[in-house]
Each structure stands twice: as C-alpha cells, then as structure tokens.
Amino acid sequence: MSENKSGIFPTEDRVLILPDELVVKVQGKKIEGIILPDDISNKQADAGVLGTLVAFGPTAWKESGQTPLTVNTKVMFARYQGLKTTGLDEQEYRLMYDRDIIAVVDPKLEVELA
C-alpha cells in the first residue's frame, strides 16, 4: 500500500493506521473473522494491536524528537487507542496521536492469540 486511498489525511501530530486483521488459532486451526468467543476477545483486550502506518500529519514526531516513521511501517498500538473511522476505500482505520504508537514491529512478525 504505497498511497493513501482512504481519503483521510491527518493534521498536526496525528497518524492514520490501517489495523491488521486478527488471526486466531484455536486447537491448531486458523480462524479469521470479527466475531470471537469471549475468552479470545478478553485476551485481545490485553494485547497490542498491529497495523500499518498509512499517513501522518505535518508535525508528527516533531514535539517528541523521535525519528519520524515512514509510510508502510508496521506498528503496534493499544487496542482502544484512536478514533475508528471508515475510509473512501471502505477499510476501517484508526486515527490517533503519534505518541499512541507504542512499538515499531518487524514486518515478518506474526502475532497470534492461542
């Protein structure tokens, strides 16, 4: 994803993240989807959520002095951070402050809930 097809362009120190789909393994089988049993949903509530940085505002990372991230960087953020919004491309995005990104993640890393 090299360009922002969402139609959402963050201002100031905000960033736009496209969350990854949650992949869950139950008894060795891969299950993908939105509806999860309560025990799996509770595990997810305690975990960070992965996504891809799609766009950022002009002052992102300037106040913190942190090295700016680039578009397409895989990041982790807290589950309840940011505003959920739907883009022109019908994807669900998260709009949040740059400081709400809690980690940069190696793109080869796969996170699964067991």
C-alpha positions in Angstrom: 0.0 0.0 0.0 2.1 2.9 -1.2 -0.5 5.6 -1.4 -3.3 6.8 0.9 -6.5 5.6 -0.7 -8.6 6.3 2.4 -9.3 9.9 1.7 -8.3 10.7 5.3 -5.4 13.0 5.8 -4.2 13.5 9.4 -3.5 17.0 10.6 -1.0 18.2 13.2 0.6 15.3 15.2 -1.9 12.7 14.2 -1.3 9.4 12.3 -3.6 7.1 10.3 -3.2 3.4 10.9 -4.7 0.5 8.9 -5.2 -2.2 11.6 -4.2 -5.8 10.6 -6.8 -8.4 10.6 -6.8 -10.5 13.8 -5.7 -14.1 13.2 -6.6 -16.6 16.0 -5.6 -20.2 16.3 -8.0 -22.4 18.2 -6.9 -26.0 18.7 -4.4 -25.7 15.9 -6.8 -24.3 13.3 -6.6 -20.8 11.9 -9.7 -18.8 12.3 -10.1 -15.3 10.8 -13.0 -13.1 11.4 -14.6 -10.4 13.5 -16.8 -12.4 15.9 -14.7 -14.0 18.6 -15.6 -16.1 21.7 -15.4 -14.1 24.9 -12.2 -15.8 26.2 -10.3 -14.9 23.0 -11.8 -11.3 23.0 -10.5 -10.8 26.5 -7.0 -12.0 25.6 -7.1 -9.5 22.7 -8.1 -6.7 25.1 -4.9 -7.1 27.0 -2.7 -7.2 23.8 -1.4 -4.5 21.5 -2.9 -4.3 18.0 -0.8 -4.3 14.9 -1.3 -2.2 11.9 0.4 -0.3 9.1 1.1 3.4 9.1 -0.8 4.9 6.1 -0.4 8.7 6.6 0.7 11.3 9.2 0.3 14.9 9.9 2.9 17.6 9.2 4.0 17.9 12.9 4.0 14.2 13.8 7.1 13.3 15.9 8.4 16.9 16.0 7.5 17.5 19.6 8.9 14.3 20.9 12.1 14.5 19.0 11.6 10.9 17.9 12.9 9.8 14.5 9.9 10.1 12.2 8.4 6.8 10.9 7.7 6.3 7.3 4.5 5.2 5.5 4.1 1.4 5.4 5.9 0.9 8.7 4.3 -1.9 10.8 3.4 -0.6 14.2 1.7 -1.6 17.5 -0.8 0.4 19.4 -3.1 -0.1 22.3 -6.5 -1.7 21.4 -8.6 1.2 22.5 -6.4 4.0 21.1 -7.6 6.3 18.4 -10.8 7.0 16.6 -12.2 4.3 14.4 -13.2 5.6 11.0 -14.0 4.2 7.6 -12.2 5.5 4.5 -13.3 6.0 1.0 -11.9 2.5 0.2 -14.4 1.1 2.8 -11.4 -0.1 5.0 -11.6 0.6 8.8 -8.8 2.9 10.0 -7.6 4.3 13.3 -6.8 8.0 13.6 -4.6 8.7 16.7 -1.8 10.8 18.0 1.8 9.9 17.0 2.6 9.2 20.7 -0.1 6.4 20.8 2.1 4.2 18.7 3.8 2.0 21.3 6.2 0.0 19.1 7.6 -0.5 15.6 7.2 -4.1 14.6 9.3 -6.3 12.3 7.0 -7.0 9.3 7.9 -10.7 9.4 6.4 -11.0 12.9 3.1 -12.8 13.1 1.0 -12.2 16.2 -1.5 -14.9 17.1 -3.7 -15.5 20.1 -3.6 -19.0 21.4 
